[in-house]
């Protein structure tokens, strides 16, 4: 592909994506939705996650440490950021909470 064609294609992609990204706000989350996500996530992690030497039963304690941020979170972005801060306390980065749109794009 010619360099000029590559630049034109990249510019077109940015022009199509940027307005959509700017126009969309992260969807709002209410307390019931947050509670359901946390319960489901906690169950899945304690039941299926395994890392030698890691006690995944500590999930509720770690989430409690970030409770104020989680409760204040009004959007999916804020909520996932707050939950992921709690999950980082396990000491590794391979368990994260992703928004549905992020999972679908993977």
CORFEN-V19808 format. One record per residue. N is the residue number from 0. RES is the residue in one small letter. SS is DSSP state (H for helix, E for strand, L for the rest). PHI is phi in radians with two decimals (* if undefined). NEAR is the number of other C-alpha atoms within 12 Angstrom. Layout:
BEGIN
{{N | RES | SS | PHI | NEAR} {N | RES | SS | PHI | NEAR}}
END
This chain:
BEGIN
{{0 | x | L | * | 8} {1 | x | L | -1.19 | 8} {2 | x | H | -1.02 | 9} {3 | x | H | -1.14 | 10} {4 | x | H | -1.18 | 11} {5 | x | H | -1.07 | 12} {6 | x | H | -1.12 | 13} {7 | x | H | -1.10 | 14} {8 | x | H | -1.11 | 15} {9 | x | H | -1.10 | 15} {10 | x | H | -1.11 | 14} {11 | x | H | -1.12 | 14} {12 | x | H | -1.07 | 14} {13 | x | H | -1.12 | 15} {14 | x | H | -1.18 | 14} {15 | x | H | -1.44 | 14} {16 | x | H | -1.45 | 14} {17 | x | H | -0.97 | 14} {18 | x | H | -1.08 | 13} {19 | x | H | -1.15 | 12} {20 | x | H | -1.14 | 12} {21 | x | H | -1.24 | 12} {22 | x | H | -1.27 | 10} {23 | x | L | -1.60 | 13} {24 | x | L | -1.70 | 14} {25 | x | L | -1.15 | 20} {26 | x | L | -1.01 | 18} {27 | x | E | -1.32 | 19} {28 | x | L | -2.25 | 23} {29 | x | L | -1.71 | 18} {30 | x | H | -1.04 | 19} {31 | x | H | -1.13 | 13} {32 | x | H | -1.15 | 20} {33 | x | H | -1.09 | 31} {34 | x | H | -1.07 | 19} {35 | x | H | -1.11 | 14} {36 | x | H | -1.09 | 25} {37 | x | H | -1.10 | 31} {38 | x | H | -1.10 | 17} {39 | x | H | -1.13 | 17} {40 | x | H | -1.08 | 27} {41 | x | H | -1.07 | 29} {42 | x | H | -1.08 | 18} {43 | x | H | -1.11 | 18} {44 | x | H | -1.15 | 27} {45 | x | H | -1.19 | 21} {46 | x | H | -1.46 | 14} {47 | x | H | -2.03 | 15} {48 | x | L | -1.30 | 21} {49 | x | L | -2.52 | 16} {50 | x | L | -2.44 | 16} {51 | x | L | -0.94 | 8} {52 | x | L | 1.43 | 10} {53 | x | L | -1.86 | 16} {54 | x | L | -1.67 | 20} {55 | x | H | -1.27 | 27} {56 | x | H | -1.20 | 20} {57 | x | H | -1.35 | 19} {58 | x | H | -0.93 | 33} {59 | x | H | -1.15 | 24} {60 | x | H | -1.12 | 17} {61 | x | H | -1.16 | 26} {62 | x | H | -1.18 | 33} {63 | x | H | -1.09 | 20} {64 | x | H | -1.13 | 21} {65 | x | L | -1.83 | 26} {66 | x | H | -0.95 | 24} {67 | x | H | -1.07 | 17} {68 | x | H | -1.14 | 23} {69 | x | H | -1.12 | 32} {70 | x | H | -1.14 | 26} {71 | x | H | -1.31 | 22} {72 | x | L | -1.04 | 25} {73 | x | L | -1.89 | 24} {74 | x | E | -2.00 | 24} {75 | x | H | -1.04 | 30} {76 | x | H | -1.07 | 27} {77 | x | H | -1.08 | 27} {78 | x | H | -1.11 | 36} {79 | x | H | -1.13 | 36} {80 | x | H | -1.11 | 24} {81 | x | H | -1.14 | 32} {82 | x | H | -1.14 | 38} {83 | x | H | -1.16 | 33} {84 | x | H | -1.10 | 27} {85 | x | H | -1.17 | 32} {86 | x | H | -1.15 | 31} {87 | x | H | -1.13 | 22} {88 | x | H | -1.19 | 26} {89 | x | H | -1.21 | 28} {90 | x | L | 1.71 | 18} {91 | x | L | -2.55 | 14} {92 | x | L | -2.00 | 14} {93 | x | L | -1.63 | 16} {94 | x | L | -2.10 | 27} {95 | x | L | -2.42 | 26} {96 | x | L | -1.67 | 31} {97 | x | L | -2.00 | 23} {98 | x | L | -1.21 | 23} {99 | x | H | -0.94 | 15} {100 | x | H | -1.11 | 13} {101 | x | H | -1.21 | 14} {102 | x | H | -1.17 | 10} {103 | x | H | -1.14 | 8} {104 | x | H | -1.43 | 8} {105 | x | L | -1.28 | 8}}
END
